[in-house]
């Protein structure tokens, strides 16, 4: 009986040693290591939302903007803001006649963040464009949690809509398109010179015929 128990105990011990060795070996084989250079960097979501810059100047975007499209964009803001005259403040302030108004003040006594109250200036189209692109970049510490509108066209449409709600601030003049290159016209003038020279050559070739007529 003792020999049998010893045999069983020996096999159990042997199995345990094998299991421990296997665990150590697999741990060494599949150990994870941090790469020297991490790949696939993840862009910050808010930075992506506020990074929507346009090659088209803001005055040109505003000139081409559509009030009705801006009204549709405002639907994203309606959960926090009202835009009618005398409208109540909600999570955010009432936005009637906001274009041209002082930043971070007024609005029926709305409790603005210190970041906005200390910003200074007025809600010009340029300031509104930056604010709508990324509120936190415009005023770090703002209570507004909205990440921003990445589309410059959406921002322009929203601004002309808000401007139509009691502000009616004149839009900045659109920038003129670059002048067309005048080089082709100059080339056309140069091209005329060989034609004139050819005509002169024809006249010179006809000149010797005159003495022959005189001999007759």
C-alpha positions in Angstrom: 0.0 0.0 0.0 2.9 2.4 0.9 4.5 1.7 -2.5 1.3 2.5 -4.3 0.8 5.8 -2.4 4.4 6.8 -3.1 3.9 6.1 -6.8 0.7 8.2 -6.9 2.4 11.0 -5.0 5.4 10.8 -7.3 3.2 11.2 -10.4 1.3 14.1 -8.9 4.6 15.8 -8.1 5.9 15.1 -11.6 2.7 16.5 -13.1 3.0 19.7 -11.0 6.6 20.2 -12.0 5.7 19.8 -15.7 2.8 22.2 -15.4 5.0 24.8 -13.7 7.7 24.4 -16.4 5.1 24.8 -19.1 3.7 27.9 -17.5 7.2 29.5 -17.2 8.1 28.5 -20.8 4.9 29.9 -22.3 5.3 33.1 -20.3 8.7 33.6 -21.8 7.6 32.8 -25.3 4.5 35.1 -25.4 5.8 37.9 -23.2 4.6 41.3 -24.5 7.0 44.1 -25.3 6.2 47.7 -25.9 7.1 48.8 -29.4 9.9 51.3 -29.8 7.7 53.6 -31.8 3.9 53.3 -31.2 1.9 53.1 -34.5 -1.5 54.4 -35.6 -1.8 57.5 -33.4 -5.4 58.3 -32.5 -6.3 61.9 -33.3 -8.1 63.7 -30.5 -11.9 63.8 -31.3 -12.3 67.4 -30.3 -9.2 68.5 -32.2 -10.6 66.7 -35.3 -14.0 68.5 -34.9 -12.4 71.9 -34.5 -9.8 71.5 -37.2 -12.2 72.1 -40.1 -10.4 74.9 -41.9 -11.3 76.1 -45.4 -9.3 77.4 -48.2 -12.2 79.7 -49.0 -12.0 83.1 -47.1 -14.7 83.5 -44.4 -16.3 86.5 -46.1 -16.8 84.4 -49.3 -18.3 81.6 -47.2 -20.7 84.0 -45.6 -21.6 85.5 -49.0 -22.6 82.1 -50.3 -24.3 80.9 -47.1 -28.0 80.0 -46.8 -30.2 81.1 -44.0 -32.5 78.0 -44.4 -29.5 75.7 -44.2 -28.4 77.5 -41.1 -31.8 77.0 -39.5 -31.3 73.3 -40.1 -27.8 73.4 -38.5 -29.3 75.3 -35.5 -31.4 72.2 -34.8 -28.2 70.8 -33.2 -28.2 73.8 -30.8 -31.9 73.9 -30.0 -31.5 71.4 -27.1 -29.6 74.1 -25.1 -30.4 77.4 -26.8 -33.4 79.5 -27.9 -33.2 82.0 -30.7 -36.5 83.9 -30.5 -36.8 87.5 -29.1 -37.4 87.4 -25.4 -36.7 83.6 -25.3 -35.7 82.1 -22.0 -32.2 80.9 -21.3 -31.7 77.2 -21.0 -28.6 75.2 -20.5 -27.1 77.8 -22.8 -28.1 81.5 -23.2 -30.8 82.8 -25.6 -29.1 83.7 -28.9 -31.4 86.3 -30.2 -29.4 89.3 -31.6 -26.2 87.6 -30.5 -24.1 88.7 -33.5 -22.2 91.9 -32.5 -23.1 91.5 -28.8 -20.5 91.5 -26.0 -18.8 88.1 -25.3 -19.8 86.6 -22.0 -22.1 89.3 -20.7 -25.8 90.2 -20.9 -28.1 87.5 -22.3 -30.7 88.0 -19.6 -28.3 87.5 -16.7 -27.0 84.1 -17.9 -24.3 82.7 -15.7 -21.3 82.6 -18.2 -18.1 80.8 -17.3 -15.2 82.9 -16.2 -13.4 81.8 -19.4 -16.0 83.6 -21.5 -16.5 86.6 -19.2 -12.8 87.3 -19.2 -12.3 86.8 -23.0 -13.3 90.3 -24.0 -14.5 91.6 -27.4 -17.7 91.1 -29.3 -19.2 88.3 -31.3 -17.8 89.2 -34.7 -18.2 86.7 -37.5 -14.5 85.8 -37.0 -14.9 85.2 -33.3 -18.1 83.2 -33.9 -16.4 81.1 -36.5 -13.6 80.2 -34.1 -16.1 79.6 -31.3 -18.3 77.3 -33.4 -15.3 75.4 -34.7 -14.1 74.6 -31.1 -15.5 76.3 -28.0 -12.8 74.9 -25.8 -10.0 76.2 -28.0 -11.7 79.6 -28.2 -12.2 79.9 -24.4 -10.4 77.2 -22.4 -12.5 76.5 -19.4 -15.9 77.2 -21.0 -18.9 75.2 -19.6 -20.1 74.5 -23.1 -19.6 70.8 -23.8 -20.3 70.9 -27.5 -17.2 69.8 -29.4 -17.8 72.1 -32.4 -18.8 72.1 -36.1 -16.0 70.8 -38.3 -17.6 72.0 -41.6 -16.8 75.7 -42.5 -19.9 75.8 -44.6 -22.1 74.7 -41.7 -20.6 77.4 -39.5 -21.2 80.0 -42.2 -24.8 78.9 -42.7 -25.4 79.0 -38.9 -23.9 82.4 -38.6 -26.0 84.0 -41.3 -29.1 82.4 -39.7 -28.2 83.8 -36.3 -27.5 87.1 -37.8 -31.0 87.1 -39.3 -32.5 86.6 -35.8 -32.4 90.2 -34.7 -28.8 91.2 -35.4 -28.6 92.0 -39.1 -25.0 93.0 -38.9 -23.6 93.7 -42.5 -21.6 90.8 -43.8 -18.0 91.5 -44.6 -17.2 92.1 -48.3 -16.3 89.0 -50.2 -12.7 88.8 -51.4 -12.2 89.2 -55.2 -11.0 86.1 -57.1 -7.4 86.2 -58.3 -7.0 88.1 -61.6 -6.6 85.9 -64.7 -3.1 85.6 -66.0 -2.4 88.0 -68.8 0.5 86.0 -70.3 -1.6 84.4 -73.1 -2.6 87.8 -74.4 1.1 88.9 -74.5 1.9 85.7 -76.3 -0.7 86.5 -78.9 1.0 89.8 -79.5 4.3 88.1 -80.0 2.7 85.6 -82.3 1.6 88.4 -84.5 5.1 89.5 -85.2 6.1 86.5 -87.4 2.9 87.1 -89.5 3.9 90.7 -90.1 7.4 89.6 -90.9 6.0 87.1 -93.4 4.0 89.8 -95.1 7.2 91.9 -95.4 9.0 89.0 -97.0 6.3 88.6 -99.6 6.5 92.3 -100.4 10.3 92.1 -100.8 10.0 89.1 -103.1 7.6 91.1 -105.4 9.9 94.1 -105.6 12.3 92.8 -108.3 9.5 92.4 -110.9 9.2 96.2 -111.2 12.4 96.8 -113.3 11.3 94.0 -115.8 8.1 96.0 -116.5 10.1 99.2 -117.0 12.2 97.7 -119.8 9.1 97.1 -121.8 
